[in-house]
């Protein structure tokens, strides 16, 4: 538990300086250690052999005393209903707990507890295995079923699961209990600090962090119970190829199973794979080899294209995987969507299906009023409607993995994803931090490797890449990422000046963040275009790699209008964008500048600060997902780029009628 680790480590501050220096010198040497490998975690889907039950809804909730975060563990709150250990309140799942109540729960630091009851049907007791899966709990989670600990997981925004077959009471009521710890310290991903400060009543625990978004916590994504057969499909890995003319396609698959073979003598399980098109027509089928791997050849393929690069973007096939015993008995069935596409990149370009890509999109946040970072399907659909309305073809999952449901939606709508791990503002590089950073990437790649929408891995946002050890640290992180997936390029969003950066040489694509006329030379619109061009050129000259501007923008208070443009006004945000557009068009002619990402898609909540009025206001849309003036300018920009680069047509409502500019003839 983060807060408990902090309280136990307070005594270290009084340690003798000699030991501190010894610890510091050891920390400078980073060792490349193996990280645990994820298993399973396929998204829960029903089939002929599987059942899925949601545990979403209203759970019981208790917060721990900040000064006594392990009280619930010592008193074994998990061994009985939470209501028997003290008063509970109702808490929605999935949702962040911070903004649900009207008291100071928002700023609570440390552990909170959830529980709920559920029935396990008698039918599950026969020839079934049962799994409990969490889409995400932030930051650290401990889970008990009927008083027995089943799993611990650290790092939010990523799924985890455990088998609970042997712990359930079938045909009876069961209880699941979760302890969640939101504390961030210098060895968590992301990092934070906890301090003990005096207040009006004595002392209090205060959480601080340098990243500019609120540290929402709780059970953020759906909780599922699902069943599998005794022997089942545990993993499916898919890669795809296209012929040079994009007429033929290939789906390569590899399957792992869990459980014992039906025939122990020959252990000869095999897989039958069938591929169906969007209309449900069978287009390819085959049988695996002895290693449960194989390939499917697809004629007259419909490739997966990004939005606005093709009349049918986001084309998906359905891959049906059937696991059979050697006697042909059907053991398990799992289905997933597959997009056929190829990626390639050089020191100047990024291509999909052999065509150059120019990224136009956003940095975003999973953030909304009341539910915080909790999964919200209505909001997700609204966001994708807005992405398509504005003409974006990509976004970065700043600054953590987004929900699996949103990744599936991106697949379906042809929105390209720069998939980012939860490392943000990394500093004070040390061995424990390195291990967790690498683990977060391993889990992310394991979860998202089959998504055609994922076209790039981002291994960090704004790390302190001028620090000592930054070079060896990010070399190890990049090497791990490539070892896990060689089919996608690697990037990181860097804010360190190019002159001081030590990490870019380990990346495939350089992404940089800079806020000209906002954090630098505030209000000076005449100091934007030239500086953007000069910095992008410098990054390319230093590393000889493609360059993306991953963040630019200005805070904007909706409804504030000032002419001439003035900081915080809608006019100023619009002008900042226009000055960047001019720079981007200069850079596009150089051949190695491949994308522009506005910060941010929508306004979002941050920690309390005198520089933030209700949060970060750099959104093109408000937190309620309504457009500011800059959204209409950006829409014209993105559709103009789509027409120029991808031969896409303008939407009918892109331009508002002003006047008939033709000359009338005199009678």
C-alpha positions as CSV (number, residue, x, y, z in Angstrom):
1,X,0.0,0.0,0.0
2,X,1.5,3.3,-1.1
3,X,0.5,5.4,2.0
4,X,1.5,2.6,4.3
5,X,4.9,2.3,2.6
6,X,5.3,6.0,3.0
7,X,4.5,6.0,6.8
8,X,6.9,3.1,7.3
9,X,9.7,4.9,5.5
10,X,9.5,8.2,7.4
11,X,12.3,7.0,9.7
12,X,14.7,6.9,6.7
13,X,14.9,10.7,6.7
14,X,16.8,10.6,9.9
15,X,19.3,8.1,8.6
16,X,23.0,9.0,8.7
17,X,24.2,10.9,5.6
18,X,26.7,8.2,4.8
19,X,24.1,5.6,4.2
20,X,22.1,8.1,2.2
21,X,25.0,8.7,-0.1
22,X,25.6,5.0,-0.4
23,X,21.9,4.6,-1.4
24,X,22.2,7.4,-3.9
25,X,25.3,5.9,-5.6
26,X,23.7,2.5,-5.9
27,X,20.6,4.1,-7.4
28,X,22.7,5.5,-10.3
29,X,23.4,2.0,-11.5
30,X,20.4,0.6,-13.4
31,X,20.2,-3.1,-14.0
32,X,18.1,-4.7,-16.8
33,X,15.9,-7.1,-14.8
34,X,13.2,-9.3,-16.3
35,X,9.6,-8.1,-15.6
36,X,6.7,-10.6,-14.9
37,X,4.9,-11.7,-18.0
38,X,1.2,-11.2,-18.2
39,X,-1.1,-14.2,-18.9
40,X,-4.6,-14.3,-20.2
41,X,-6.6,-11.2,-19.8
42,X,-8.6,-11.6,-23.0
43,X,-11.6,-9.2,-23.0
44,X,-14.6,-11.0,-21.5
45,X,-16.9,-12.2,-24.4
46,X,-19.7,-14.7,-24.3
47,X,-19.6,-17.7,-26.6
48,X,-21.0,-21.2,-26.9
49,X,-18.5,-22.2,-24.1
50,X,-18.4,-19.0,-22.0
51,X,-20.7,-16.9,-19.8
52,X,-20.1,-13.3,-18.7
53,X,-21.7,-11.5,-15.8
54,X,-21.3,-7.9,-14.9
55,X,-20.8,-6.8,-11.3
56,X,-21.2,-3.2,-12.1
57,X,-23.7,-1.2,-10.0
58,X,-23.9,0.2,-6.5
59,X,-21.3,-1.2,-4.1
60,X,-20.8,-0.5,-0.4
61,X,-17.9,1.9,0.4
62,X,-15.8,2.9,3.5
63,X,-12.9,5.2,3.6
64,X,-10.0,4.4,6.0
65,X,-8.6,6.8,8.5
66,X,-5.7,8.6,6.7
67,X,-3.5,8.2,9.7
68,X,-4.3,4.5,10.0
69,X,-4.5,3.1,6.4
70,X,-3.9,-0.5,7.4
71,X,-6.6,-0.6,10.1
72,X,-8.9,-2.6,7.8
73,X,-6.3,-5.2,7.1
74,X,-5.3,-5.6,10.7
75,X,-9.0,-5.9,11.7
76,X,-9.8,-8.1,8.8
77,X,-12.6,-6.1,7.3
78,X,-12.5,-8.4,4.3
79,X,-13.7,-11.4,6.5
80,X,-17.2,-10.0,6.9
81,X,-19.6,-7.5,5.4
82,X,-18.0,-4.0,5.5
83,X,-21.2,-2.7,7.2
84,X,-20.2,-4.8,10.2
85,X,-16.9,-2.8,10.6
86,X,-18.5,0.6,10.4
87,X,-21.0,2.8,8.5
88,X,-20.9,2.4,4.7
89,X,-22.1,4.6,1.9
90,X,-23.3,3.6,-1.6
91,X,-20.7,4.0,-4.3
92,X,-21.2,3.5,-8.1
93,X,-18.9,1.2,-10.0
94,X,-17.4,2.0,-12.3
95,X,-16.6,5.6,-11.2
96,X,-14.0,7.6,-9.4
97,X,-15.1,8.0,-5.9
98,X,-13.7,11.5,-5.5
99,X,-16.6,13.7,-6.7
100,X,-19.5,11.5,-5.7
101,X,-20.0,12.8,-2.2
102,X,-20.4,16.3,-0.8
103,X,-17.7,16.0,1.9
104,X,-13.9,16.0,1.7
105,X,-13.6,12.5,0.1
106,X,-12.3,14.3,-3.0
107,X,-8.9,14.9,-1.4
108,X,-8.7,11.6,0.6
109,X,-5.2,10.1,0.6
110,X,-4.7,6.4,1.3
111,X,-7.0,3.4,1.4
112,X,-10.7,2.9,0.7
113,X,-12.8,-0.2,0.8
114,X,-15.6,-1.6,-1.4
115,X,-17.7,-4.7,-1.2
116,X,-20.8,-6.2,-2.8
117,X,-22.6,-9.6,-2.9
118,X,-23.5,-11.8,-5.8
119,X,-24.9,-15.2,-6.6
120,X,-23.0,-17.9,-8.4
121,X,-25.4,-20.2,-10.2
122,X,-25.3,-23.9,-9.6
123,X,-24.6,-24.6,-13.3
124,X,-21.1,-23.0,-12.9
125,X,-20.0,-25.8,-10.5
126,X,-20.0,-28.4,-13.3
127,X,-17.0,-28.5,-15.7
128,X,-16.4,-24.7,-15.5
129,X,-13.7,-22.4,-14.3
130,X,-14.7,-19.0,-13.0
131,X,-12.6,-15.8,-13.2
132,X,-13.0,-12.4,-11.5
133,X,-11.7,-9.5,-13.7
134,X,-11.3,-5.8,-13.1
135,X,-10.9,-3.4,-16.0
136,X,-9.0,-1.0,-13.8
137,X,-8.6,0.0,-10.2
138,X,-6.4,3.1,-9.4
139,X,-3.8,3.0,-8.1
140,X,-3.3,-0.3,-6.1
141,X,-5.8,-3.0,-5.4
142,X,-6.2,-5.9,-3.0
143,X,-9.1,-8.3,-3.7
144,X,-10.8,-10.9,-1.4
145,X,-13.6,-13.3,-2.3
146,X,-15.5,-14.7,0.7
147,X,-12.7,-13.5,3.0
148,X,-9.9,-15.2,1.0
149,X,-7.3,-13.0,-0.8
150,X,-7.3,-13.7,-4.5
151,X,-5.1,-11.0,-6.2
152,X,-3.1,-7.9,-5.7
153,X,-2.4,-5.4,-8.5
154,X,-0.4,-2.2,-8.7
155,X,-0.6,0.4,-11.5
156,X,-4.0,1.8,-12.5
157,X,-5.6,1.9,-15.9
158,X,-4.8,-1.7,-16.7
159,X,-6.8,-4.9,-16.2
160,X,-6.1,-7.8,-13.8
161,X,-7.9,-11.0,-13.0
162,X,-7.8,-14.1,-10.8
163,X,-9.4,-17.5,-10.9
164,X,-12.0,-17.9,-8.1
165,X,-13.4,-21.3,-9.0
166,X,-12.4,-22.9,-5.7
167,X,-13.6,-19.9,-3.6
168,X,-17.2,-19.6,-4.7
169,X,-20.3,-21.0,-3.1
170,X,-22.4,-22.2,-6.0
171,X,-26.1,-21.8,-5.7
172,X,-25.5,-19.4,-2.8
173,X,-24.5,-15.8,-2.0
174,X,-20.8,-14.7,-2.3
175,X,-19.0,-11.5,-1.3
176,X,-16.2,-9.6,-3.1
177,X,-14.1,-7.1,-1.2
178,X,-11.7,-4.6,-2.6
179,X,-9.2,-2.3,-0.9
180,X,-8.0,0.5,-3.1
181,X,-4.9,2.7,-2.3
182,X,-4.5,6.0,-4.3
183,X,-1.2,7.1,-2.8
184,X,1.6,8.0,-5.2
185,X,5.2,8.1,-4.2
186,X,8.6,8.2,-6.0
187,X,8.5,4.6,-7.0
188,X,4.9,4.4,-8.3
189,X,3.9,4.9,-12.0
190,X,3.1,7.8,-12.1
191,X,5.2,9.3,-9.4
192,X,4.1,11.6,-6.6
193,X,5.0,12.7,-3.1
194,X,3.3,12.4,0.3
195,X,4.1,14.8,3.1
196,X,2.8,15.2,6.6
197,X,1.9,18.8,7.3
198,X,0.4,20.7,10.3
199,X,-3.2,21.8,10.0
200,X,-5.8,23.4,12.4
201,X,-6.3,20.0,14.1
202,X,-2.8,18.8,14.3
203,X,-1.2,17.0,11.4
204,X,-2.5,15.8,8.1
205,X,-1.3,13.7,5.1
206,X,-1.0,15.6,1.8
207,X,-0.6,14.1,-1.7
208,X,1.3,16.1,-4.3
209,X,2.3,15.4,-7.9
210,X,3.8,17.4,-10.8
211,X,1.5,16.1,-13.5
212,X,-1.4,18.4,-14.5
213,X,-4.5,16.2,-14.1
214,X,-6.4,15.2,-11.0
215,X,-5.4,11.9,-9.3
216,X,-8.9,10.3,-9.5
217,X,-9.1,6.9,-7.8
218,X,-11.4,4.0,-7.3
219,X,-12.8,1.1,-9.4
220,X,-12.7,2.9,-12.7
221,X,-13.8,0.3,-15.1
222,X,-16.2,-2.7,-15.3
223,X,-15.9,-5.7,-13.0
224,X,-16.8,-9.1,-14.5
225,X,-17.3,-12.6,-13.5
226,X,-16.8,-14.9,-16.5
227,X,-16.6,-18.7,-17.0
228,X,-14.4,-20.8,-19.2
229,X,-14.2,-24.6,-19.8
230,X,-11.6,-26.6,-17.8
231,X,-9.3,-26.3,-20.8
232,X,-9.7,-23.0,-22.6
233,X,-8.2,-20.4,-24.9
234,X,-6.0,-18.2,-22.7
235,X,-4.3,-16.0,-25.3
236,X,-4.7,-15.1,-28.9
237,X,-2.0,-13.0,-30.7
238,X,-2.8,-11.7,-34.2
239,X,-0.6,-10.0,-36.7
240,X,-1.5,-9.1,-40.3
241,X,0.2,-8.5,-43.7
242,X,-1.0,-7.1,-47.0
243,X,0.3,-7.7,-50.5
244,X,2.1,-4.7,-52.1
245,X,-1.1,-3.9,-54.1
246,X,-3.3,-4.3,-51.0
247,X,-5.4,-6.9,-52.8
248,X,-4.3,-10.0,-50.8
249,X,-4.1,-10.2,-47.0
250,X,-2.7,-12.6,-44.4
251,X,-3.8,-13.1,-40.8
252,X,-1.2,-14.8,-38.6
253,X,-2.5,-16.1,-35.3
254,X,-0.9,-17.8,-32.3
255,X,-3.0,-19.4,-29.5
256,X,-2.1,-20.4,-25.9
257,X,-4.3,-22.6,-23.8
258,X,-4.7,-23.1,-20.1
259,X,-5.6,-26.5,-18.6
260,X,-4.6,-30.1,-19.3
261,X,-5.0,-31.7,-22.7
262,X,-7.9,-34.1,-22.9
263,X,-5.7,-36.9,-24.2
264,X,-2.6,-36.8,-21.9
265,X,-0.9,-39.5,-24.0
266,X,-0.4,-37.3,-27.1
267,X,-1.3,-33.8,-25.8
268,X,-2.5,-33.0,-29.4
269,X,-4.8,-30.0,-29.1
270,X,-5.4,-28.0,-32.2
271,X,-7.1,-24.8,-33.3
272,X,-9.6,-24.2,-36.1
273,X,-9.6,-20.6,-37.2
274,X,-12.3,-19.0,-39.4
275,X,-12.4,-15.4,-40.6
276,X,-15.7,-13.7,-41.5
277,X,-16.1,-10.3,-43.2
278,X,-18.4,-7.5,-42.1
279,X,-21.4,-9.2,-43.7
280,X,-20.8,-12.5,-41.9
281,X,-19.4,-14.3,-45.0
282,X,-16.6,-16.8,-44.4
283,X,-13.5,-15.6,-46.3
284,X,-10.8,-17.8,-44.9
285,X,-10.3,-20.8,-42.6
286,X,-7.6,-23.1,-41.5
287,X,-6.2,-25.5,-38.9
288,X,-3.2,-24.7,-36.7
289,X,0.1,-26.5,-36.4
290,X,1.1,-28.4,-33.3
291,X,2.1,-25.1,-31.6
292,X,-1.4,-23.8,-32.1
293,X,-0.2,-21.2,-34.7
294,X,-1.3,-20.7,-38.2
295,X,-2.1,-18.3,-41.0
296,X,-5.2,-17.4,-43.0
297,X,-5.0,-16.1,-46.6
298,X,-7.6,-13.5,-47.6
299,X,-8.3,-12.6,-51.2
300,X,-9.8,-9.3,-52.3
301,X,-9.1,-8.0,-48.8
302,X,-10.7,-4.9,-47.3
303,X,-7.8,-3.3,-45.5
304,X,-8.1,-1.3,-42.2
305,X,-7.8,2.3,-43.1
306,X,-7.8,5.4,-40.8
307,X,-10.8,7.8,-40.9
308,X,-10.9,10.0,-44.0
309,X,-8.1,8.0,-45.8
310,X,-10.7,5.7,-47.4
311,X,-14.5,5.6,-48.0
312,X,-14.8,2.6,-45.6
313,X,-12.5,3.3,-42.6
314,X,-12.1,0.9,-39.8
315,X,-13.0,-2.2,-41.7
316,X,-13.0,-5.2,-39.3
317,X,-13.2,-8.9,-39.8
318,X,-14.2,-11.4,-37.1
319,X,-11.8,-14.1,-36.2
320,X,-13.4,-17.2,-34.7
321,X,-11.0,-19.4,-32.8
322,X,-12.0,-22.9,-31.8
323,X,-9.9,-25.1,-29.5
324,X,-10.3,-28.8,-30.1
325,X,-9.1,-31.9,-28.4
326,X,-7.3,-34.6,-30.4
327,X,-10.6,-36.5,-30.6
328,X,-12.1,-33.4,-32.3
329,X,-14.1,-32.5,-29.2
330,X,-14.8,-28.8,-29.1
331,X,-13.3,-27.4,-25.9
332,X,-13.6,-23.6,-26.2
333,X,-14.6,-20.8,-28.6
334,X,-13.4,-17.2,-28.6
335,X,-14.1,-14.4,-31.1
336,X,-12.3,-11.1,-31.7
337,X,-12.3,-8.4,-34.3
338,X,-9.3,-8.1,-36.6
339,X,-8.2,-5.3,-38.9
340,X,-5.8,-6.1,-41.7
341,X,-3.2,-3.4,-42.2
342,X,0.6,-2.9,-42.4
343,X,2.7,-0.3,-40.8
344,X,6.2,0.9,-41.9
345,X,8.4,3.9,-41.0
346,X,11.7,5.4,-41.9
347,X,13.8,8.4,-40.8
348,X,11.3,10.6,-42.6
349,X,7.9,9.0,-42.9
350,X,5.2,6.8,-41.3
351,X,3.1,4.7,-43.6
352,X,0.0,2.6,-43.3
353,X,-0.8,0.1,-46.1
354,X,2.0,1.8,-48.1
355,X,0.5,5.3,-47.9
356,X,2.1,8.2,-46.0
357,X,0.2,9.2,-42.9
358,X,-0.1,12.8,-41.5
359,X,-1.4,12.6,-38.0
360,X,-4.0,15.3,-37.0
361,X,-5.7,15.0,-33.6
362,X,-5.4,15.5,-29.9
363,X,-4.0,14.7,-26.6
364,X,-7.0,13.7,-24.5
365,X,-8.0,12.7,-21.0
366,X,-10.6,10.2,-19.6
367,X,-12.3,12.8,-17.5
368,X,-15.8,14.0,-16.9
369,X,-17.9,15.7,-14.3
370,X,-19.1,13.6,-11.3
371,X,-17.8,10.2,-12.5
372,X,-14.2,11.4,-12.9
373,X,-12.2,8.7,-14.8
374,X,-15.0,6.1,-14.5
375,X,-16.0,4.3,-17.7
376,X,-19.0,6.1,-19.3
377,X,-20.3,4.6,-22.5
378,X,-22.5,7.7,-23.3
379,X,-19.5,10.0,-23.0
380,X,-17.3,7.7,-25.0
381,X,-19.8,7.7,-27.9
382,X,-20.1,11.4,-27.8
383,X,-16.3,11.9,-27.9
384,X,-16.0,9.7,-31.0
385,X,-18.8,11.6,-32.7
386,X,-16.9,14.8,-31.9
387,X,-13.6,13.4,-33.2
388,X,-15.2,12.5,-36.5
389,X,-17.1,15.8,-36.7
390,X,-13.9,17.8,-36.3
391,X,-12.0,15.6,-38.8
392,X,-9.4,14.1,-36.5
393,X,-7.7,10.8,-37.5
394,X,-5.8,10.1,-34.3
395,X,-5.2,10.8,-30.6
396,X,-2.7,10.0,-27.9
397,X,-4.0,8.2,-24.8
398,X,-2.4,10.8,-22.6
399,X,-1.2,10.0,-20.0
400,X,-2.2,6.4,-19.3
401,X,-4.0,3.5,-21.0
402,X,-7.6,4.2,-21.9
403,X,-10.5,1.8,-21.5
404,X,-10.6,-1.4,-23.5
405,X,-14.1,-0.3,-24.8
406,X,-12.6,2.9,-26.2
407,X,-9.9,0.9,-27.9
408,X,-12.5,-1.3,-29.6
409,X,-14.4,1.8,-30.6
410,X,-11.2,3.3,-32.2
411,X,-10.8,0.1,-34.2
412,X,-14.4,0.3,-35.5
413,X,-14.2,4.0,-36.4
414,X,-10.7,4.1,-37.9
415,X,-9.1,6.4,-35.3
416,X,-5.4,5.8,-34.9
417,X,-4.1,5.6,-31.4
418,X,-0.7,6.6,-30.0
419,X,-0.9,4.2,-27.0
420,X,0.7,5.7,-23.9
421,X,1.8,4.0,-20.7
422,X,1.1,5.7,-17.3
423,X,4.6,7.2,-16.9
424,X,4.3,11.0,-16.7
425,X,6.9,13.5,-15.5
426,X,9.3,10.7,-14.6
427,X,12.3,11.8,-12.5
428,X,14.7,10.5,-9.9
429,X,15.3,7.3,-11.9
430,X,15.9,4.3,-9.8
431,X,15.7,0.5,-10.1
432,X,12.3,0.1,-8.5
433,X,10.8,2.8,-10.7
434,X,12.3,1.2,-13.8
435,X,10.8,-2.2,-12.9
436,X,7.3,-0.8,-12.5
437,X,7.7,1.4,-15.7
438,X,8.7,-1.6,-17.7
439,X,5.9,-3.7,-16.2
440,X,3.3,-1.0,-17.1
441,X,4.5,-1.2,-20.7
442,X,4.4,-5.0,-20.7
443,X,0.9,-5.1,-19.4
444,X,-0.2,-2.4,-21.9
445,X,1.3,-4.2,-24.9
446,X,-0.2,-7.5,-23.7
447,X,-3.6,-5.9,-23.6
448,X,-3.6,-3.8,-26.8
449,X,-1.3,-5.7,-29.2
450,X,-4.3,-7.0,-31.3
451,X,-5.9,-3.6,-31.9
452,X,-5.4,-2.3,-35.5
453,X,-6.0,1.2,-34.2
454,X,-2.8,1.1,-32.1
455,X,-0.1,2.4,-34.5
456,X,2.5,3.6,-32.0
457,X,3.7,3.0,-28.4
458,X,4.4,6.1,-26.2
459,X,6.8,5.1,-23.4
460,X,6.5,8.3,-21.4
461,X,5.1,11.8,-21.2
462,X,7.4,14.7,-20.4
463,X,10.0,12.7,-18.6
464,X,12.9,14.7,-17.2
465,X,15.3,13.5,-19.9
466,X,18.1,15.9,-19.0
467,X,18.6,14.1,-15.7
468,X,21.5,11.8,-14.9
469,X,20.6,8.2,-15.8
470,X,17.9,9.3,-18.3
471,X,19.8,7.8,-21.2
472,X,20.4,4.4,-19.7
473,X,16.9,4.3,-18.2
474,X,15.1,5.0,-21.4
475,X,17.4,2.7,-23.4
476,X,16.2,-0.1,-21.2
477,X,12.6,0.9,-21.4
478,X,12.8,1.2,-25.2
479,X,14.6,-2.1,-25.6
480,X,11.9,-3.9,-23.6
481,X,9.1,-2.3,-25.7
482,X,10.8,-3.4,-29.0
483,X,11.3,-6.9,-27.6
484,X,7.6,-7.2,-27.0
485,X,6.4,-5.7,-30.3
486,X,8.6,-5.0,-33.3
487,X,5.6,-4.1,-35.6
488,X,5.0,-0.6,-34.2
489,X,7.3,2.4,-33.7
490,X,8.1,3.9,-30.3
491,X,7.8,7.5,-29.3
492,X,7.7,9.6,-26.1
493,X,6.3,13.1,-25.6
494,X,9.3,15.2,-24.6
495,X,9.2,18.7,-23.1
496,X,12.9,18.9,-22.3
497,X,14.7,21.3,-24.7
498,X,16.3,19.4,-27.6
499,X,19.7,20.6,-26.5
500,X,19.5,18.7,-23.1
501,X,17.5,15.6,-24.1
502,X,19.1,12.2,-23.7
503,X,16.2,9.9,-24.6
504,X,15.4,10.8,-28.2
505,X,18.1,8.6,-29.7
506,X,16.2,5.5,-28.4
507,X,12.9,6.4,-30.1
508,X,11.7,5.8,-33.7
509,X,9.6,9.0,-33.8
510,X,10.3,12.2,-32.0
511,X,7.3,13.9,-30.3
512,X,7.7,17.2,-28.5
513,X,5.5,19.4,-26.4
514,X,5.8,23.2,-26.3
515,X,3.4,26.0,-25.4
516,X,4.6,29.1,-27.2
517,X,2.6,32.2,-26.3
518,X,1.3,30.5,-23.2
519,X,4.0,29.1,-20.8
520,X,6.7,30.7,-23.0
521,X,6.4,34.4,-23.9
522,X,2.8,34.5,-22.6
523,X,0.5,36.5,-24.9
524,X,3.1,37.0,-27.6
525,X,1.4,35.8,-30.8
526,X,4.3,37.2,-32.8
527,X,6.6,34.6,-31.1
528,X,5.0,31.4,-32.2
529,X,5.5,30.4,-35.8
530,X,9.2,30.9,-36.1
531,X,9.9,29.2,-32.7
532,X,7.9,26.1,-33.6
533,X,9.7,25.7,-37.0
534,X,13.1,26.2,-35.4
535,X,12.5,23.7,-32.6
536,X,11.1,21.0,-34.9
537,X,14.0,21.5,-37.3
538,X,16.4,21.2,-34.4
539,X,14.9,17.9,-33.2
540,X,15.1,16.5,-36.7
541,X,18.6,17.6,-37.2
542,X,19.7,16.1,-33.9
543,X,18.1,12.7,-34.4
544,X,17.3,12.4,-38.1
545,X,13.9,11.0,-37.3
546,X,10.3,11.9,-38.1
547,X,8.9,14.6,-35.9
548,X,5.4,15.2,-34.4
549,X,4.3,18.2,-32.3
550,X,2.4,16.3,-29.6
551,X,1.1,19.2,-27.6
552,X,0.5,22.9,-28.1
553,X,-2.4,25.2,-27.0
554,X,-3.7,27.8,-24.7
555,X,-6.2,27.8,-21.8
556,X,-9.5,29.3,-22.8
557,X,-12.4,30.3,-20.7
558,X,-15.6,29.5,-22.6
559,X,-17.6,32.7,-23.4
560,X,-14.7,35.1,-22.8
561,X,-14.3,37.3,-25.8
562,X,-11.7,40.0,-26.1
563,X,-10.6,41.9,-29.3
564,X,-7.7,42.2,-29.9
565,X,-7.0,38.7,-28.7
566,X,-5.9,38.4,-25.1
567,X,-4.9,35.4,-23.0
568,X,-7.7,33.2,-21.8
569,X,-10.1,34.5,-24.4
570,X,-11.6,32.4,-27.2
571,X,-10.0,34.8,-29.7
572,X,-6.6,34.1,-28.3
573,X,-6.9,30.3,-28.5
574,X,-8.0,30.7,-32.1
575,X,-5.0,32.9,-32.9
576,X,-2.6,30.6,-31.2
577,X,-3.9,27.7,-33.3
578,X,-3.6,29.8,-36.6
579,X,0.0,30.7,-35.8
580,X,0.8,27.0,-35.3
581,X,-1.0,26.0,-38.5
582,X,1.4,28.3,-40.4
583,X,4.4,26.7,-38.8
584,X,3.1,23.2,-39.5
585,X,2.6,24.0,-43.2
586,X,6.1,25.2,-43.5
587,X,7.3,22.0,-41.7
588,X,5.2,19.7,-43.9
589,X,7.2,20.8,-47.0
590,X,10.4,19.4,-45.4
591,X,9.2,15.8,-45.7
592,X,9.8,14.6,-42.1
593,X,7.2,16.4,-40.1
594,X,4.3,13.9,-39.8
595,X,1.7,15.2,-37.3
596,X,0.1,17.8,-35.1
597,X,-1.8,17.1,-31.9
598,X,-3.7,19.9,-30.1
599,X,-3.7,19.9,-26.3
600,X,-6.4,19.2,-25.3
601,X,-9.6,17.6,-26.7
602,X,-11.7,18.8,-23.8
603,X,-11.3,20.7,-20.5
604,X,-10.4,18.5,-17.6
605,X,-10.0,18.6,-13.8
606,X,-6.6,19.2,-12.1
607,X,-5.4,19.5,-8.6
608,X,-6.3,22.7,-6.9
609,X,-4.1,25.6,-8.0
610,X,-4.2,29.4,-8.3
611,X,-3.3,28.9,-12.0
612,X,-6.3,26.6,-12.6
613,X,-9.9,27.8,-12.4
614,X,-11.8,24.6,-12.0
615,X,-9.1,22.7,-14.0
616,X,-7.2,22.9,-17.2
617,X,-9.1,24.9,-19.8
618,X,-7.0,24.1,-22.9
619,X,-9.8,22.0,-24.4
620,X,-11.2,22.7,-27.8
621,X,-14.4,21.4,-26.3
622,X,-15.7,22.2,-22.8
623,X,-15.8,19.5,-20.1
624,X,-19.5,19.1,-21.1
625,X,-18.3,18.4,-24.7
626,X,-19.5,21.6,-26.3
627,X,-17.3,23.4,-28.9
628,X,-15.3,26.6,-28.3
629,X,-14.7,29.0,-31.2
630,X,-11.3,27.2,-31.9
631,X,-13.2,23.9,-32.6
632,X,-14.7,25.4,-35.8
633,X,-11.3,26.7,-37.0
634,X,-9.7,23.4,-36.2
635,X,-12.4,21.5,-38.1
636,X,-11.7,23.5,-41.2
637,X,-8.0,22.8,-40.8
638,X,-8.4,19.1,-40.4
639,X,-10.8,18.6,-43.2
640,X,-8.6,20.8,-45.5
641,X,-5.7,18.5,-44.7
642,X,-7.8,15.4,-45.4
643,X,-8.8,16.8,-48.8
644,X,-5.3,17.8,-49.7
645,X,-3.5,14.6,-48.5
646,X,-6.1,11.9,-48.7
647,X,-8.5,13.2,-51.4
648,X,-11.4,13.3,-48.9
649,X,-14.4,15.5,-49.5
650,X,-15.7,18.3,-47.3
651,X,-18.7,17.9,-45.1
652,X,-21.7,19.9,-46.4
653,X,-21.9,22.0,-43.2
654,X,-18.1,22.9,-43.1
655,X,-18.6,26.4,-44.4
656,X,-21.4,28.7,-43.5
657,X,-23.0,30.7,-46.4
658,X,-21.9,34.3,-46.4
659,X,-22.8,35.9,-49.7
660,X,-23.0,35.4,-53.4
661,X,-19.7,36.9,-54.5
662,X,-20.5,36.7,-58.3
663,X,-21.0,39.9,-60.3
664,X,-24.5,40.7,-61.5
665,X,-25.0,41.9,-65.1
666,X,-26.6,45.3,-65.8
667,X,-29.9,45.1,-67.6
